[in-house]
Structure formats: structure tokens, C-alpha cells
């Protein structure tokens, strides 16, 4: 759950910071800098972080299933009363 989400988010932020630094050193500024950094870091993270993204999405799916199960059990308990 949380460790997978934290690891993925941290890696995405690091890629964004690295891309921003590279484009800044290359002379990009302002909106162009942000657009390039977001675009390139998004593409790189899609390719490089696929394993972490899968782990995070699996953890989130399991978490939502757990919540839904608890809600369903609570609803059944109320129906029995």
C-alpha cells in the first residue's frame, strides 16, 4: 500500500527534478521548462517505472477490495439486526 505508493511517487518526483535540471542547464526557462520537464519525465517514468507502478496499483486495488469487503460486512450486519 503506502510503501509502494511512496516509492513510486518519490521516483516520479526525482525524475521530474532531474529533467527540470537538465532542461534548465540546456537553456529552457519558464513555461517551456515546465512543459518539457513534465513531458519527458512522464515518458521516462512510464517506461522506467512500470514495475513500481504495477506494484502500486496492485496495492491500491487490494486496499479498495478490503474497504469494500468491510463495508459489505457492515451492511450485512445491519440487515440482520
VEXGULUM-452218 format. One record per residue (C-alpha): residue number from 1; residue in three letters; z, x, y. Coordinates in Angstrom, 1 decimal, decimal comma, always signed. Layout:
! residues N
[vexdo NUM; "ALA"; [Z; X; Y]]
...
This chain:
! residues 81
[vexdo 1; "UNK"; [+0,0; +0,0; +0,0]]
[vexdo 2; "UNK"; [+1,3; +1,8; +3,0]]
[vexdo 3; "UNK"; [+0,8; +5,4; +1,9]]
[vexdo 4; "UNK"; [-2,9; +4,7; +1,1]]
[vexdo 5; "UNK"; [-3,4; +2,9; +4,4]]
[vexdo 6; "UNK"; [-1,6; +5,6; +6,4]]
[vexdo 7; "UNK"; [-3,7; +8,4; +4,7]]
[vexdo 8; "UNK"; [-7,0; +6,6; +5,4]]
[vexdo 9; "UNK"; [-6,1; +5,8; +9,0]]
[vexdo 10; "UNK"; [-4,9; +9,4; +9,6]]
[vexdo 11; "UNK"; [-8,1; +10,8; +8,2]]
[vexdo 12; "UNK"; [-10,2; +8,4; +10,3]]
[vexdo 13; "UNK"; [-8,4; +9,5; +13,4]]
[vexdo 14; "UNK"; [-8,7; +13,2; +12,6]]
[vexdo 15; "UNK"; [-12,5; +12,7; +12,1]]
[vexdo 16; "UNK"; [-12,7; +10,9; +15,4]]
[vexdo 17; "UNK"; [-10,8; +13,6; +17,2]]
[vexdo 18; "UNK"; [-12,9; +16,3; +15,6]]
[vexdo 19; "UNK"; [-16,2; +14,6; +16,5]]
[vexdo 20; "UNK"; [-14,9; +14,0; +20,1]]
[vexdo 21; "UNK"; [-14,1; +17,7; +20,4]]
[vexdo 22; "UNK"; [-17,4; +18,8; +19,1]]
[vexdo 23; "UNK"; [-19,4; +16,5; +21,4]]
[vexdo 24; "UNK"; [-17,2; +17,4; +24,4]]
[vexdo 25; "UNK"; [-17,9; +21,1; +23,8]]
[vexdo 26; "UNK"; [-21,6; +20,2; +23,5]]
[vexdo 27; "UNK"; [-21,5; +18,7; +27,0]]
[vexdo 28; "UNK"; [-21,2; +15,0; +26,3]]
[vexdo 29; "UNK"; [-18,9; +13,1; +28,7]]
[vexdo 30; "UNK"; [-17,8; +9,6; +29,5]]
[vexdo 31; "UNK"; [-19,3; +6,6; +27,6]]
[vexdo 32; "UNK"; [-21,8; +8,8; +25,8]]
[vexdo 33; "UNK"; [-19,0; +10,9; +24,4]]
[vexdo 34; "UNK"; [-17,2; +7,9; +23,1]]
[vexdo 35; "UNK"; [-20,3; +6,3; +21,6]]
[vexdo 36; "UNK"; [-21,4; +9,5; +19,8]]
[vexdo 37; "UNK"; [-17,8; +10,2; +18,6]]
[vexdo 38; "UNK"; [-17,3; +6,7; +17,2]]
[vexdo 39; "UNK"; [-20,8; +6,6; +15,6]]
[vexdo 40; "UNK"; [-20,7; +10,0; +14,0]]
[vexdo 41; "UNK"; [-17,1; +9,7; +12,9]]
[vexdo 42; "UNK"; [-17,8; +6,3; +11,4]]
[vexdo 43; "UNK"; [-20,7; +7,5; +9,4]]
[vexdo 44; "UNK"; [-18,9; +10,6; +8,2]]
[vexdo 45; "UNK"; [-15,8; +8,7; +7,2]]
[vexdo 46; "UNK"; [-18,0; +6,2; +5,3]]
[vexdo 47; "UNK"; [-19,4; +9,0; +3,3]]
[vexdo 48; "UNK"; [-16,4; +11,3; +3,0]]
[vexdo 49; "UNK"; [-13,5; +8,9; +2,8]]
[vexdo 50; "UNK"; [-14,9; +6,5; +0,2]]
[vexdo 51; "UNK"; [-12,2; +7,3; -2,3]]
[vexdo 52; "UNK"; [-9,4; +6,8; +0,2]]
[vexdo 53; "UNK"; [-11,0; +3,6; +1,4]]
[vexdo 54; "UNK"; [-11,2; +2,3; -2,1]]
[vexdo 55; "UNK"; [-7,5; +3,2; -2,7]]
[vexdo 56; "UNK"; [-6,5; +1,4; +0,5]]
[vexdo 57; "UNK"; [-8,5; -1,7; -0,2]]
[vexdo 58; "UNK"; [-7,1; -1,9; -3,8]]
[vexdo 59; "UNK"; [-3,6; -1,6; -2,4]]
[vexdo 60; "UNK"; [-4,2; -4,3; +0,1]]
[vexdo 61; "UNK"; [-5,7; -6,7; -2,5]]
[vexdo 62; "UNK"; [-2,7; -6,1; -4,7]]
[vexdo 63; "UNK"; [-0,3; -6,8; -1,8]]
[vexdo 64; "UNK"; [-2,1; -10,0; -0,9]]
[vexdo 65; "UNK"; [-2,0; -11,2; -4,5]]
[vexdo 66; "UNK"; [+1,7; -10,5; -4,6]]
[vexdo 67; "UNK"; [+2,3; -12,5; -1,5]]
[vexdo 68; "UNK"; [+0,1; -15,4; -2,7]]
[vexdo 69; "UNK"; [+2,0; -15,4; -6,1]]
[vexdo 70; "UNK"; [+5,3; -15,6; -4,3]]
[vexdo 71; "UNK"; [+4,0; -18,5; -2,1]]
[vexdo 72; "UNK"; [+2,7; -20,4; -5,1]]
[vexdo 73; "UNK"; [+6,0; -19,9; -6,9]]
[vexdo 74; "UNK"; [+7,9; -21,2; -3,9]]
[vexdo 75; "UNK"; [+5,6; -24,2; -3,7]]
[vexdo 76; "UNK"; [+6,1; -25,0; -7,4]]
[vexdo 77; "UNK"; [+9,9; -24,7; -6,9]]
[vexdo 78; "UNK"; [+9,8; -27,2; -4,0]]
[vexdo 79; "UNK"; [+7,6; -29,6; -6,1]]
[vexdo 80; "UNK"; [+10,2; -29,5; -8,9]]
[vexdo 81; "UNK"; [+13,0; -30,5; -6,6]]
